[in-house]
Amino acid sequence: MTADALAMLFPNVALTRGIAVRVAVSYLAEQSDPSADRWFWSYHVRIENGSDRAVQLLSRRWSIVDGRGTVHEVVGEGVVGEMPLIAPGSSFDYVSGCPLDTESGAMSGNYRMVDEDGTAFDVDIPRFQLLSA
């Protein structure tokens, strides 16, 4: 895939220590119910290891800000039940979702990684907007 095509598919990107985190977000109207103050988005994350060492994703920390400015912190092990080991030149993709009781918001955060030498470090997740219109 060309760099331009990648940028179109995943418009939100952050690079930390050779690890690129790319995010694409979609509003899911069919799973949302504005009359009940429920809006839902899915987001597709691609983690690309551009470094020369294998890395393992250990945990995640999300900061979710709703349309009123209320911050919700989500911390947990791995992603979607996995703690993927990502070889140099490889990537890992997953899809997850975020419900809010406002029609807009934003998400950002970081992943805690460890490299093959046992060195732990944080990798930024780019901030992206949750927009229903």
VOMI-792587 format. One record per residue: x, y, z of N, C-alpha, C, O in turn; residue number from 0; residue in one letter. Coordinates in nm, 2 decimals, decimal comma, m for minus. Example, Ala and Ser with C-alpha at 12.3 -4.5 7.8 and 13.67 -1.06 7.14 Angstrom:
# residues 2
+--------+--------+--------+--------+--------+--------+--------+--------+--------+--------+--------+--------+-----+---------+
|   n_px |   n_py |   n_pz |  ca_px |  ca_py |  ca_pz |   c_px |   c_py |   c_pz |   o_px |   o_py |   o_pz | num | residuo |
+--------+--------+--------+--------+--------+--------+--------+--------+--------+--------+--------+--------+-----+---------+
|   1,32 |  m0,57 |   0,78 |   1,23 |  m0,45 |   0,78 |   1,32 |  m0,33 |   0,78 |   1,42 |  m0,33 |   0,85 |   0 |       A |
|   1,28 |  m0,22 |   0,71 |   1,37 |  m0,11 |   0,71 |   1,29 |   0,00 |   0,79 |   1,34 |   0,11 |   0,80 |   1 |       S |
+--------+--------+--------+--------+--------+--------+--------+--------+--------+--------+--------+--------+-----+---------+
//
This chain:
# residues 133
+--------+--------+--------+--------+--------+--------+--------+--------+--------+--------+--------+--------+-----+---------+
|   n_px |   n_py |   n_pz |  ca_px |  ca_py |  ca_pz |   c_px |   c_py |   c_pz |   o_px |   o_py |   o_pz | num | residuo |
+--------+--------+--------+--------+--------+--------+--------+--------+--------+--------+--------+--------+-----+---------+
|   0,08 |  m0,12 |   0,00 |   0,00 |   0,00 |   0,00 |   0,09 |   0,12 |   0,00 |   0,19 |   0,13 |   0,07 |   0 |       M |
|   0,05 |   0,22 |  m0,08 |   0,13 |   0,34 |  m0,09 |   0,11 |   0,43 |   0,04 |   0,01 |   0,41 |   0,11 |   1 |       T |
|   0,21 |   0,52 |   0,06 |   0,20 |   0,61 |   0,18 |   0,07 |   0,69 |   0,17 |   0,01 |   0,72 |   0,27 |   2 |       A |
|   0,04 |   0,74 |   0,04 |  m0,08 |   0,82 |   0,02 |  m0,21 |   0,75 |   0,05 |  m0,30 |   0,80 |   0,12 |   3 |       D |
|  m0,22 |   0,62 |   0,01 |  m0,33 |   0,54 |   0,03 |  m0,35 |   0,51 |   0,18 |  m0,46 |   0,51 |   0,24 |   4 |       A |
|  m0,23 |   0,48 |   0,25 |  m0,23 |   0,46 |   0,39 |  m0,28 |   0,58 |   0,47 |  m0,36 |   0,57 |   0,56 |   5 |       L |
|  m0,24 |   0,70 |   0,43 |  m0,28 |   0,82 |   0,49 |  m0,43 |   0,85 |   0,47 |  m0,49 |   0,91 |   0,56 |   6 |       A |
|  m0,48 |   0,81 |   0,36 |  m0,63 |   0,83 |   0,34 |  m0,71 |   0,73 |   0,42 |  m0,81 |   0,77 |   0,48 |   7 |       M |
|  m0,66 |   0,60 |   0,43 |  m0,73 |   0,50 |   0,51 |  m0,72 |   0,53 |   0,66 |  m0,82 |   0,51 |   0,74 |   8 |       L |
|  m0,60 |   0,57 |   0,70 |  m0,58 |   0,59 |   0,85 |  m0,53 |   0,74 |   0,86 |  m0,41 |   0,76 |   0,87 |   9 |       F |
|  m0,62 |   0,83 |   0,87 |  m0,58 |   0,98 |   0,87 |  m0,51 |   1,02 |   1,00 |  m0,45 |   1,13 |   1,00 |  10 |       P |
|  m0,53 |   0,95 |   1,11 |  m0,47 |   0,98 |   1,24 |  m0,35 |   0,90 |   1,26 |  m0,36 |   0,77 |   1,26 |  11 |       N |
|  m0,23 |   0,96 |   1,29 |  m0,11 |   0,88 |   1,31 |  m0,02 |   0,94 |   1,41 |  m0,01 |   1,07 |   1,42 |  12 |       V |
|   0,05 |   0,86 |   1,49 |   0,15 |   0,90 |   1,58 |   0,27 |   0,81 |   1,57 |   0,25 |   0,69 |   1,55 |  13 |       A |
|   0,39 |   0,86 |   1,58 |   0,51 |   0,78 |   1,57 |   0,59 |   0,80 |   1,69 |   0,63 |   0,91 |   1,73 |  14 |       L |
|   0,63 |   0,68 |   1,75 |   0,71 |   0,68 |   1,87 |   0,81 |   0,57 |   1,86 |   0,78 |   0,45 |   1,85 |  15 |       T |
|   0,94 |   0,60 |   1,87 |   1,05 |   0,51 |   1,86 |   1,04 |   0,40 |   1,75 |   1,06 |   0,29 |   1,77 |  16 |       R |
|   0,99 |   0,45 |   1,63 |   0,98 |   0,37 |   1,52 |   0,85 |   0,29 |   1,51 |   0,83 |   0,21 |   1,42 |  17 |       G |
|   0,76 |   0,31 |   1,61 |   0,63 |   0,24 |   1,61 |   0,53 |   0,34 |   1,57 |   0,51 |   0,44 |   1,63 |  18 |       I |
|   0,46 |   0,31 |   1,46 |   0,35 |   0,40 |   1,41 |   0,22 |   0,34 |   1,45 |   0,19 |   0,22 |   1,44 |  19 |       A |
|   0,13 |   0,43 |   1,51 |   0,00 |   0,39 |   1,55 |  m0,09 |   0,47 |   1,46 |  m0,09 |   0,60 |   1,46 |  20 |       V |
|  m0,17 |   0,40 |   1,37 |  m0,26 |   0,47 |   1,28 |  m0,40 |   0,43 |   1,32 |  m0,43 |   0,32 |   1,36 |  21 |       R |
|  m0,49 |   0,53 |   1,31 |  m0,63 |   0,51 |   1,35 |  m0,73 |   0,57 |   1,25 |  m0,71 |   0,68 |   1,20 |  22 |       V |
|  m0,83 |   0,49 |   1,21 |  m0,94 |   0,53 |   1,13 |  m1,07 |   0,51 |   1,22 |  m1,08 |   0,41 |   1,28 |  23 |       A |
|  m1,16 |   0,61 |   1,21 |  m1,28 |   0,61 |   1,30 |  m1,40 |   0,62 |   1,21 |  m1,40 |   0,69 |   1,11 |  24 |       V |
|  m1,51 |   0,55 |   1,25 |  m1,63 |   0,55 |   1,18 |  m1,75 |   0,57 |   1,27 |  m1,75 |   0,50 |   1,38 |  25 |       S |
|  m1,84 |   0,66 |   1,24 |  m1,96 |   0,67 |   1,32 |  m2,06 |   0,56 |   1,27 |  m2,08 |   0,54 |   1,15 |  26 |       Y |
|  m2,12 |   0,49 |   1,37 |  m2,21 |   0,38 |   1,34 |  m2,35 |   0,43 |   1,37 |  m2,40 |   0,41 |   1,48 |  27 |       L |
|  m2,42 |   0,49 |   1,27 |  m2,55 |   0,54 |   1,29 |  m2,65 |   0,43 |   1,32 |  m2,74 |   0,45 |   1,40 |  28 |       A |
|  m2,63 |   0,31 |   1,26 |  m2,72 |   0,20 |   1,29 |  m2,71 |   0,14 |   1,43 |  m2,81 |   0,07 |   1,48 |  29 |       E |
|  m2,61 |   0,17 |   1,50 |  m2,59 |   0,13 |   1,64 |  m2,62 |   0,24 |   1,74 |  m2,61 |   0,23 |   1,86 |  30 |       Q |
|  m2,65 |   0,36 |   1,69 |  m2,67 |   0,48 |   1,77 |  m2,82 |   0,51 |   1,78 |  m2,90 |   0,47 |   1,69 |  31 |       S |
|  m2,85 |   0,57 |   1,89 |  m2,99 |   0,61 |   1,91 |  m2,99 |   0,75 |   1,98 |  m3,00 |   0,76 |   2,10 |  32 |       D |
|  m2,98 |   0,86 |   1,90 |  m2,97 |   0,99 |   1,95 |  m3,09 |   1,03 |   2,04 |  m3,07 |   1,11 |   2,14 |  33 |       P |
|  m3,21 |   0,97 |   2,02 |  m3,32 |   1,00 |   2,10 |  m3,30 |   0,95 |   2,24 |  m3,37 |   1,00 |   2,34 |  34 |       S |
|  m3,21 |   0,85 |   2,26 |  m3,18 |   0,79 |   2,39 |  m3,04 |   0,84 |   2,44 |  m2,98 |   0,78 |   2,53 |  35 |       A |
|  m2,99 |   0,94 |   2,37 |  m2,86 |   0,99 |   2,41 |  m2,75 |   0,88 |   2,40 |  m2,67 |   0,86 |   2,49 |  36 |       D |
|  m2,75 |   0,81 |   2,28 |  m2,65 |   0,71 |   2,26 |  m2,59 |   0,72 |   2,12 |  m2,67 |   0,71 |   2,02 |  37 |       R |
|  m2,46 |   0,74 |   2,11 |  m2,39 |   0,75 |   1,99 |  m2,28 |   0,65 |   2,00 |  m2,22 |   0,63 |   2,10 |  38 |       W |
|  m2,25 |   0,59 |   1,88 |  m2,15 |   0,48 |   1,88 |  m2,05 |   0,49 |   1,76 |  m2,10 |   0,51 |   1,65 |  39 |       F |
|  m1,92 |   0,47 |   1,79 |  m1,82 |   0,48 |   1,69 |  m1,74 |   0,35 |   1,69 |  m1,72 |   0,29 |   1,80 |  40 |       W |
|  m1,69 |   0,31 |   1,58 |  m1,59 |   0,20 |   1,58 |  m1,46 |   0,27 |   1,53 |  m1,46 |   0,37 |   1,46 |  41 |       S |
|  m1,35 |   0,21 |   1,58 |  m1,22 |   0,26 |   1,54 |  m1,13 |   0,14 |   1,50 |  m1,13 |   0,04 |   1,57 |  42 |       Y |
|  m1,05 |   0,16 |   1,40 |  m0,96 |   0,06 |   1,35 |  m0,82 |   0,11 |   1,37 |  m0,78 |   0,22 |   1,33 |  43 |       H |
|  m0,74 |   0,03 |   1,45 |  m0,61 |   0,07 |   1,48 |  m0,51 |  m0,03 |   1,41 |  m0,53 |  m0,15 |   1,41 |  44 |       V |
|  m0,41 |   0,03 |   1,35 |  m0,30 |  m0,04 |   1,29 |  m0,17 |   0,00 |   1,37 |  m0,14 |   0,12 |   1,36 |  45 |       R |
|  m0,10 |  m0,10 |   1,43 |   0,03 |  m0,07 |   1,49 |   0,13 |  m0,13 |   1,41 |   0,14 |  m0,25 |   1,39 |  46 |       I |
|   0,22 |  m0,04 |   1,35 |   0,33 |  m0,09 |   1,26 |   0,46 |  m0,08 |   1,33 |   0,50 |   0,03 |   1,39 |  47 |       E |
|   0,54 |  m0,19 |   1,33 |   0,67 |  m0,19 |   1,39 |   0,78 |  m0,15 |   1,29 |   0,82 |  m0,24 |   1,21 |  48 |       N |
|   0,82 |  m0,03 |   1,28 |   0,92 |   0,01 |   1,19 |   1,06 |   0,01 |   1,26 |   1,16 |   0,06 |   1,20 |  49 |       G |
|   1,07 |  m0,04 |   1,38 |   1,20 |  m0,05 |   1,45 |   1,27 |  m0,17 |   1,41 |   1,22 |  m0,26 |   1,33 |  50 |       S |
|   1,39 |  m0,19 |   1,47 |   1,47 |  m0,31 |   1,44 |   1,46 |  m0,42 |   1,55 |   1,53 |  m0,51 |   1,55 |  51 |       D |
|   1,36 |  m0,40 |   1,64 |   1,34 |  m0,50 |   1,75 |   1,19 |  m0,54 |   1,75 |   1,10 |  m0,46 |   1,73 |  52 |       R |
|   1,17 |  m0,66 |   1,79 |   1,03 |  m0,70 |   1,82 |   0,98 |  m0,63 |   1,94 |   1,06 |  m0,61 |   2,04 |  53 |       A |
|   0,85 |  m0,60 |   1,94 |   0,79 |  m0,54 |   2,06 |   0,66 |  m0,61 |   2,09 |   0,60 |  m0,67 |   2,01 |  54 |       V |
|   0,63 |  m0,61 |   2,22 |   0,50 |  m0,67 |   2,26 |   0,42 |  m0,56 |   2,33 |   0,47 |  m0,48 |   2,42 |  55 |       Q |
|   0,29 |  m0,55 |   2,29 |   0,20 |  m0,46 |   2,36 |   0,15 |  m0,52 |   2,49 |   0,09 |  m0,63 |   2,49 |  56 |       L |
|   0,17 |  m0,45 |   2,60 |   0,13 |  m0,51 |   2,73 |   0,00 |  m0,45 |   2,78 |  m0,09 |  m0,52 |   2,83 |  57 |       L |
|  m0,02 |  m0,32 |   2,76 |  m0,14 |  m0,26 |   2,81 |  m0,18 |  m0,13 |   2,73 |  m0,10 |  m0,09 |   2,65 |  58 |       S |
|  m0,30 |  m0,08 |   2,76 |  m0,35 |   0,04 |   2,70 |  m0,40 |   0,14 |   2,80 |  m0,44 |   0,10 |   2,91 |  59 |       R |
|  m0,39 |   0,27 |   2,77 |  m0,45 |   0,37 |   2,84 |  m0,52 |   0,47 |   2,75 |  m0,45 |   0,53 |   2,67 |  60 |       R |
|  m0,65 |   0,48 |   2,76 |  m0,73 |   0,57 |   2,67 |  m0,78 |   0,69 |   2,76 |  m0,82 |   0,67 |   2,87 |  61 |       W |
|  m0,78 |   0,80 |   2,70 |  m0,85 |   0,92 |   2,75 |  m0,96 |   0,96 |   2,66 |  m0,93 |   1,00 |   2,54 |  62 |       S |
|  m1,08 |   0,94 |   2,70 |  m1,20 |   0,97 |   2,61 |  m1,27 |   1,09 |   2,67 |  m1,31 |   1,09 |   2,78 |  63 |       I |
|  m1,28 |   1,19 |   2,59 |  m1,34 |   1,32 |   2,62 |  m1,48 |   1,33 |   2,55 |  m1,48 |   1,32 |   2,43 |  64 |       V |
|  m1,59 |   1,34 |   2,63 |  m1,72 |   1,35 |   2,56 |  m1,75 |   1,50 |   2,52 |  m1,66 |   1,58 |   2,55 |  65 |       D |
|  m1,86 |   1,52 |   2,46 |  m1,89 |   1,65 |   2,41 |  m1,91 |   1,76 |   2,52 |  m1,92 |   1,88 |   2,49 |  66 |       G |
|  m1,93 |   1,72 |   2,64 |  m1,94 |   1,81 |   2,76 |  m1,80 |   1,84 |   2,82 |  m1,79 |   1,92 |   2,91 |  67 |       R |
|  m1,69 |   1,77 |   2,77 |  m1,56 |   1,79 |   2,82 |  m1,53 |   1,70 |   2,94 |  m1,42 |   1,71 |   3,00 |  68 |       G |
|  m1,62 |   1,60 |   2,97 |  m1,59 |   1,51 |   3,08 |  m1,49 |   1,40 |   3,02 |  m1,51 |   1,35 |   2,92 |  69 |       T |
|  m1,39 |   1,38 |   3,10 |  m1,28 |   1,28 |   3,07 |  m1,31 |   1,15 |   3,13 |  m1,33 |   1,14 |   3,25 |  70 |       V |
|  m1,31 |   1,05 |   3,05 |  m1,32 |   0,91 |   3,09 |  m1,19 |   0,84 |   3,07 |  m1,14 |   0,84 |   2,95 |  71 |       H |
|  m1,13 |   0,78 |   3,17 |  m1,00 |   0,71 |   3,15 |  m1,03 |   0,56 |   3,14 |  m1,11 |   0,50 |   3,22 |  72 |       E |
|  m0,97 |   0,49 |   3,05 |  m0,99 |   0,34 |   3,03 |  m0,85 |   0,28 |   3,03 |  m0,76 |   0,32 |   2,95 |  73 |       V |
|  m0,82 |   0,20 |   3,13 |  m0,69 |   0,13 |   3,14 |  m0,71 |  m0,02 |   3,15 |  m0,80 |  m0,06 |   3,22 |  74 |       V |
|  m0,62 |  m0,09 |   3,08 |  m0,64 |  m0,24 |   3,08 |  m0,52 |  m0,31 |   3,02 |  m0,44 |  m0,24 |   2,95 |  75 |       G |
|  m0,52 |  m0,44 |   3,03 |  m0,42 |  m0,52 |   2,97 |  m0,45 |  m0,54 |   2,83 |  m0,56 |  m0,56 |   2,79 |  76 |       E |
|  m0,34 |  m0,54 |   2,74 |  m0,36 |  m0,58 |   2,60 |  m0,46 |  m0,50 |   2,53 |  m0,51 |  m0,39 |   2,57 |  77 |       G |
|  m0,50 |  m0,55 |   2,41 |  m0,61 |  m0,49 |   2,33 |  m0,69 |  m0,61 |   2,28 |  m0,64 |  m0,71 |   2,23 |  78 |       V |
|  m0,82 |  m0,59 |   2,28 |  m0,92 |  m0,69 |   2,23 |  m0,88 |  m0,84 |   2,28 |  m0,88 |  m0,93 |   2,20 |  79 |       V |
|  m0,84 |  m0,85 |   2,40 |  m0,80 |  m0,98 |   2,46 |  m0,67 |  m1,03 |   2,42 |  m0,64 |  m1,15 |   2,45 |  80 |       G |
|  m0,59 |  m0,95 |   2,35 |  m0,45 |  m1,00 |   2,31 |  m0,34 |  m0,91 |   2,36 |  m0,36 |  m0,79 |   2,38 |  81 |       E |
|  m0,22 |  m0,97 |   2,37 |  m0,10 |  m0,89 |   2,40 |   0,00 |  m0,92 |   2,28 |   0,09 |  m1,00 |   2,30 |  82 |       M |
|  m0,03 |  m0,86 |   2,17 |   0,04 |  m0,91 |   2,04 |   0,19 |  m0,88 |   2,05 |   0,24 |  m0,78 |   2,10 |  83 |       P |
|   0,27 |  m0,97 |   1,99 |   0,41 |  m0,96 |   1,97 |   0,42 |  m0,92 |   1,82 |   0,38 |  m0,99 |   1,73 |  84 |       L |
|   0,49 |  m0,80 |   1,80 |   0,49 |  m0,75 |   1,66 |   0,64 |  m0,75 |   1,62 |   0,72 |  m0,67 |   1,68 |  85 |       I |
|   0,67 |  m0,83 |   1,52 |   0,81 |  m0,84 |   1,47 |   0,85 |  m0,71 |   1,39 |   0,76 |  m0,64 |   1,35 |  86 |       A |
|   0,98 |  m0,68 |   1,38 |   1,02 |  m0,57 |   1,30 |   0,96 |  m0,58 |   1,16 |   0,96 |  m0,69 |   1,10 |  87 |       P |
|   0,91 |  m0,47 |   1,10 |   0,85 |  m0,47 |   0,97 |   0,71 |  m0,53 |   0,96 |   0,65 |  m0,53 |   0,85 |  88 |       G |
|   0,65 |  m0,57 |   1,07 |   0,52 |  m0,63 |   1,08 |   0,42 |  m0,53 |   1,14 |   0,46 |  m0,42 |   1,19 |  89 |       S |
|   0,29 |  m0,56 |   1,13 |   0,19 |  m0,48 |   1,19 |   0,09 |  m0,57 |   1,26 |   0,08 |  m0,69 |   1,24 |  90 |       S |
|   0,01 |  m0,50 |   1,34 |  m0,11 |  m0,57 |   1,41 |  m0,23 |  m0,47 |   1,40 |  m0,22 |  m0,35 |   1,43 |  91 |       F |
|  m0,34 |  m0,53 |   1,35 |  m0,46 |  m0,45 |   1,34 |  m0,57 |  m0,50 |   1,43 |  m0,58 |  m0,62 |   1,46 |  92 |       D |
|  m0,65 |  m0,41 |   1,48 |  m0,77 |  m0,45 |   1,56 |  m0,88 |  m0,34 |   1,54 |  m0,85 |  m0,23 |   1,51 |  93 |       Y |
|  m1,00 |  m0,38 |   1,57 |  m1,11 |  m0,29 |   1,57 |  m1,18 |  m0,30 |   1,70 |  m1,20 |  m0,41 |   1,76 |  94 |       V |
|  m1,22 |  m0,18 |   1,75 |  m1,30 |  m0,18 |   1,88 |  m1,40 |  m0,07 |   1,86 |  m1,42 |  m0,01 |   1,75 |  95 |       S |
|  m1,47 |  m0,04 |   1,97 |  m1,58 |   0,06 |   1,96 |  m1,58 |   0,15 |   2,09 |  m1,52 |   0,12 |   2,19 |  96 |       G |
|  m1,65 |   0,26 |   2,07 |  m1,67 |   0,36 |   2,18 |  m1,81 |   0,42 |   2,18 |  m1,85 |   0,48 |   2,08 |  97 |       C |
|  m1,89 |   0,39 |   2,29 |  m2,02 |   0,46 |   2,30 |  m2,00 |   0,59 |   2,38 |  m1,92 |   0,59 |   2,47 |  98 |       P |
|  m2,08 |   0,69 |   2,35 |  m2,09 |   0,81 |   2,43 |  m2,23 |   0,85 |   2,44 |  m2,32 |   0,81 |   2,36 |  99 |       L |
|  m2,26 |   0,93 |   2,54 |  m2,39 |   0,99 |   2,56 |  m2,40 |   1,13 |   2,51 |  m2,49 |   1,20 |   2,54 | 100 |       D |
|  m2,30 |   1,17 |   2,43 |  m2,30 |   1,30 |   2,36 |  m2,27 |   1,27 |   2,21 |  m2,22 |   1,16 |   2,18 | 101 |       T |
|  m2,31 |   1,36 |   2,12 |  m2,29 |   1,34 |   1,98 |  m2,15 |   1,36 |   1,93 |  m2,13 |   1,34 |   1,81 | 102 |       E |
|  m2,06 |   1,40 |   2,01 |  m1,92 |   1,41 |   1,97 |  m1,83 |   1,39 |   2,09 |  m1,87 |   1,39 |   2,20 | 103 |       S |
|  m1,70 |   1,37 |   2,05 |  m1,60 |   1,36 |   2,16 |  m1,46 |   1,34 |   2,09 |  m1,45 |   1,37 |   1,97 | 104 |       G |
|  m1,37 |   1,29 |   2,17 |  m1,23 |   1,27 |   2,11 |  m1,17 |   1,16 |   2,20 |  m1,20 |   1,14 |   2,32 | 105 |       A |
|  m1,07 |   1,09 |   2,14 |  m1,00 |   0,99 |   2,21 |  m0,85 |   1,01 |   2,18 |  m0,81 |   1,05 |   2,08 | 106 |       M |
|  m0,77 |   0,97 |   2,28 |  m0,62 |   0,97 |   2,26 |  m0,57 |   0,87 |   2,37 |  m0,65 |   0,83 |   2,46 | 107 |       S |
|  m0,44 |   0,85 |   2,37 |  m0,39 |   0,76 |   2,48 |  m0,25 |   0,71 |   2,44 |  m0,17 |   0,77 |   2,37 | 108 |       G |
|  m0,22 |   0,59 |   2,51 |  m0,09 |   0,53 |   2,48 |  m0,09 |   0,38 |   2,51 |  m0,18 |   0,33 |   2,58 | 109 |       N |
|   0,00 |   0,31 |   2,45 |   0,02 |   0,17 |   2,47 |   0,15 |   0,15 |   2,55 |   0,25 |   0,22 |   2,52 | 110 |       Y |
|   0,15 |   0,06 |   2,64 |   0,28 |   0,03 |   2,71 |   0,33 |  m0,09 |   2,63 |   0,26 |  m0,20 |   2,62 | 111 |       R |
|   0,45 |  m0,08 |   2,59 |   0,52 |  m0,18 |   2,51 |   0,65 |  m0,23 |   2,58 |   0,70 |  m0,16 |   2,67 | 112 |       M |
|   0,70 |  m0,34 |   2,54 |   0,83 |  m0,39 |   2,59 |   0,90 |  m0,44 |   2,47 |   0,84 |  m0,52 |   2,39 | 113 |       V |
|   1,03 |  m0,41 |   2,46 |   1,10 |  m0,46 |   2,34 |   1,17 |  m0,60 |   2,38 |   1,16 |  m0,64 |   2,50 | 114 |       D |
|   1,24 |  m0,66 |   2,29 |   1,30 |  m0,79 |   2,31 |   1,41 |  m0,79 |   2,42 |   1,45 |  m0,90 |   2,46 | 115 |       E |
|   1,46 |  m0,67 |   2,45 |   1,56 |  m0,66 |   2,56 |   1,50 |  m0,64 |   2,69 |   1,56 |  m0,63 |   2,80 | 116 |       D |
|   1,36 |  m0,63 |   2,70 |   1,29 |  m0,61 |   2,82 |   1,27 |  m0,47 |   2,86 |   1,23 |  m0,44 |   2,97 | 117 |       G |
|   1,31 |  m0,38 |   2,77 |   1,29 |  m0,23 |   2,80 |   1,15 |  m0,19 |   2,77 |   1,09 |  m0,21 |   2,66 | 118 |       T |
|   1,08 |  m0,14 |   2,87 |   0,94 |  m0,09 |   2,86 |   0,94 |   0,05 |   2,82 |   1,02 |   0,13 |   2,86 | 119 |       A |
|   0,84 |   0,09 |   2,74 |   0,82 |   0,23 |   2,69 |   0,68 |   0,25 |   2,65 |   0,61 |   0,15 |   2,62 | 120 |       F |
|   0,64 |   0,37 |   2,65 |   0,50 |   0,41 |   2,60 |   0,50 |   0,46 |   2,46 |   0,60 |   0,53 |   2,41 | 121 |       D |
|   0,40 |   0,42 |   2,39 |   0,38 |   0,45 |   2,25 |   0,25 |   0,53 |   2,24 |   0,15 |   0,49 |   2,28 | 122 |       V |
|   0,26 |   0,65 |   2,18 |   0,15 |   0,74 |   2,17 |   0,04 |   0,69 |   2,07 |   0,07 |   0,63 |   1,97 | 123 |       D |
|  m0,08 |   0,70 |   2,11 |  m0,20 |   0,68 |   2,02 |  m0,24 |   0,82 |   1,98 |  m0,27 |   0,91 |   2,07 | 124 |       I |
|  m0,26 |   0,85 |   1,85 |  m0,29 |   0,98 |   1,81 |  m0,43 |   1,02 |   1,86 |  m0,52 |   0,94 |   1,87 | 125 |       P |
|  m0,45 |   1,15 |   1,88 |  m0,58 |   1,20 |   1,92 |  m0,67 |   1,20 |   1,79 |  m0,62 |   1,24 |   1,68 | 126 |       R |
|  m0,79 |   1,15 |   1,81 |  m0,89 |   1,15 |   1,70 |  m1,02 |   1,19 |   1,74 |  m1,06 |   1,17 |   1,86 | 127 |       F |
|  m1,10 |   1,25 |   1,65 |  m1,23 |   1,31 |   1,68 |  m1,34 |   1,20 |   1,66 |  m1,33 |   1,12 |   1,57 | 128 |       Q |
|  m1,44 |   1,20 |   1,75 |  m1,56 |   1,12 |   1,74 |  m1,67 |   1,22 |   1,70 |  m1,72 |   1,29 |   1,78 | 129 |       L |
|  m1,71 |   1,22 |   1,57 |  m1,81 |   1,31 |   1,52 |  m1,93 |   1,23 |   1,46 |  m1,90 |   1,14 |   1,38 | 130 |       L |
|  m2,05 |   1,27 |   1,49 |  m2,16 |   1,20 |   1,44 |  m2,22 |   1,26 |   1,32 |  m2,31 |   1,20 |   1,25 | 131 |       S |
|  m2,17 |   1,38 |   1,28 |  m2,23 |   1,44 |   1,16 |  m2,12 |   1,49 |   1,07 |  m2,14 |   1,55 |   0,97 | 132 |       A |
+--------+--------+--------+--------+--------+--------+--------+--------+--------+--------+--------+--------+-----+---------+
//
